């Protein structure tokens, strides 16, 4: 039997991991697609703490033809 332990600390670590992973996926998707971010845009991705926004940017990265398309719905 596996016991699942939840604490505020462990939950925050899990959340941080999800956010960090989402940021990396956005940057990688844009790199693969050949879409370059400005330094300001890169800092915005790296500073974002909202997983919903990061998920939106990730989805947008696949259909975007420019960075304007990636961030359009959240600016």
Phi and psi in degrees as GROMACS dihedral restraints (atoms count N, CA, C in turn):
[ dihedral_restraints ]
;  ai    aj    ak    al  type     phi  dphi    fc
    3     4     5     6     1  -101.5    20    10
    4     5     6     7     1   126.1    20    10
    6     7     8     9     1   -97.4    20    10
    7     8     9    10     1   127.1    20    10
    9    10    11    12     1   -96.1    20    10
   10    11    12    13     1   125.1    20    10
   12    13    14    15     1  -104.6    20    10
   13    14    15    16     1   127.6    20    10
   15    16    17    18     1  -123.5    20    10
   16    17    18    19     1   131.5    20    10
   18    19    20    21     1  -139.8    20    10
   19    20    21    22     1   165.5    20    10
   21    22    23    24     1   -59.1    20    10
   22    23    24    25     1   -39.4    20    10
   24    25    26    27     1   -66.1    20    10
   25    26    27    28     1   -48.4    20    10
   27    28    29    30     1   -66.6    20    10
   28    29    30    31     1   -36.2    20    10
   30    31    32    33     1   -65.7    20    10
   31    32    33    34     1   -38.1    20    10
   33    34    35    36     1   -68.0    20    10
   34    35    36    37     1   -35.8    20    10
   36    37    38    39     1   -64.5    20    10
   37    38    39    40     1   -41.9    20    10
   39    40    41    42     1   -62.3    20    10
   40    41    42    43     1   -43.8    20    10
   42    43    44    45     1   -62.2    20    10
   43    44    45    46     1   -44.9    20    10
   45    46    47    48     1   -60.0    20    10
   46    47    48    49     1   -39.9    20    10
   48    49    50    51     1   -64.2    20    10
   49    50    51    52     1   -41.5    20    10
   51    52    53    54     1   -64.6    20    10
   52    53    54    55     1   -42.3    20    10
   54    55    56    57     1   -65.6    20    10
   55    56    57    58     1   -45.8    20    10
   57    58    59    60     1   -61.2    20    10
   58    59    60    61     1   -42.6    20    10
   60    61    62    63     1   -63.8    20    10
   61    62    63    64     1   -41.2    20    10
   63    64    65    66     1   -63.6    20    10
   64    65    66    67     1   -41.8    20    10
   66    67    68    69     1   -59.7    20    10
   67    68    69    70     1   -47.3    20    10
   69    70    71    72     1   -61.8    20    10
   70    71    72    73     1   -38.4    20    10
   72    73    74    75     1   -66.6    20    10
   73    74    75    76     1   -39.1    20    10
   75    76    77    78     1   -61.8    20    10
   76    77    78    79     1   -50.1    20    10
   78    79    80    81     1   -61.3    20    10
   79    80    81    82     1   -41.0    20    10
   81    82    83    84     1   -67.8    20    10
   82    83    84    85     1   -42.9    20    10
   84    85    86    87     1   -60.4    20    10
   85    86    87    88     1   -43.8    20    10
   87    88    89    90     1   -67.1    20    10
   88    89    90    91     1   -38.0    20    10
   90    91    92    93     1   -61.8    20    10
   91    92    93    94     1   -46.7    20    10
   93    94    95    96     1   -61.2    20    10
   94    95    96    97     1   -39.1    20    10
   96    97    98    99     1   -78.5    20    10
   97    98    99   100     1    -7.1    20    10
   99   100   101   102     1    77.6    20    10
  100   101   102   103     1    24.2    20    10
  102   103   104   105     1  -101.8    20    10
  103   104   105   106     1   116.1    20    10
  105   106   107   108     1   -90.3    20    10
  106   107   108   109     1   137.6    20    10
  108   109   110   111     1   -93.5    20    10
  109   110   111   112     1   148.2    20    10
  111   112   113   114     1   -74.0    20    10
  112   113   114   115     1   165.1    20    10
  114   115   116   117     1   -61.4    20    10
  115   116   117   118     1   -37.3    20    10
  117   118   119   120     1   -64.5    20    10
  118   119   120   121     1   -42.9    20    10
  120   121   122   123     1   -66.3    20    10
  121   122   123   124     1   -40.9    20    10
  123   124   125   126     1   -61.7    20    10
  124   125   126   127     1   -43.9    20    10
  126   127   128   129     1   -63.5    20    10
  127   128   129   130     1   -35.8    20    10
  129   130   131   132     1   -63.4    20    10
  130   131   132   133     1   -43.5    20    10
  132   133   134   135     1   -63.5    20    10
  133   134   135   136     1   -47.1    20    10
  135   136   137   138     1   -67.9    20    10
  136   137   138   139     1   -22.8    20    10
  138   139   140   141     1   -95.4    20    10
  139   140   141   142     1   -15.1    20    10
  141   142   143   144     1   -66.4    20    10
  142   143   144   145     1   131.6    20    10
  144   145   146   147     1  -110.1    20    10
  145   146   147   148     1    -0.1    20    10
  147   148   149   150     1   -97.9    20    10
  148   149   150   151     1   108.1    20    10
  150   151   152   153     1   -62.7    20    10
  151   152   153   154     1   -32.2    20    10
  153   154   155   156     1   -64.3    20    10
  154   155   156   157     1   -43.7    20    10
  156   157   158   159     1   -66.3    20    10
  157   158   159   160     1   -43.3    20    10
  159   160   161   162     1   -61.5    20    10
  160   161   162   163     1   -40.5    20    10
  162   163   164   165     1   -63.1    20    10
  163   164   165   166     1   -40.4    20    10
  165   166   167   168     1   -62.3    20    10
  166   167   168   169     1   -47.3    20    10
  168   169   170   171     1   -61.5    20    10
  169   170   171   172     1   -39.3    20    10
  171   172   173   174     1   -62.7    20    10
  172   173   174   175     1   -47.1    20    10
  174   175   176   177     1   -60.5    20    10
  175   176   177   178     1   -44.0    20    10
  177   178   179   180     1   -63.7    20    10
  178   179   180   181     1   -31.4    20    10
  180   181   182   183     1   -60.1    20    10
  181   182   183   184     1   -27.9    20    10
  183   184   185   186     1   -80.2    20    10
  184   185   186   187     1   -23.0    20    10
  186   187   188   189     1  -111.7    20    10
  187   188   189   190     1     0.0    20    10
  189   190   191   192     1   -75.9    20    10
  190   191   192   193     1   145.0    20    10
  192   193   194   195     1  -106.5    20    10
  193   194   195   196     1    -9.7    20    10
  195   196   197   198     1  -154.7    20    10
  196   197   198   199     1   169.6    20    10
  198   199   200   201     1   -65.9    20    10
  199   200   201   202     1   -27.2    20    10
  201   202   203   204     1   -57.8    20    10
  202   203   204   205     1   -38.0    20    10
  204   205   206   207     1   -68.2    20    10
  205   206   207   208     1   -32.9    20    10
  207   208   209   210     1   -67.0    20    10
  208   209   210   211     1   -45.6    20    10
  210   211   212   213     1   -99.3    20    10
  211   212   213   214     1     0.7    20    10
  213   214   215   216     1   -54.2    20    10
  214   215   216   217     1   -44.6    20    10
  216   217   218   219     1   -79.8    20    10
  217   218   219   220     1    -6.1    20    10
  219   220   221   222     1  -118.3    20    10
  220   221   222   223     1     0.8    20    10
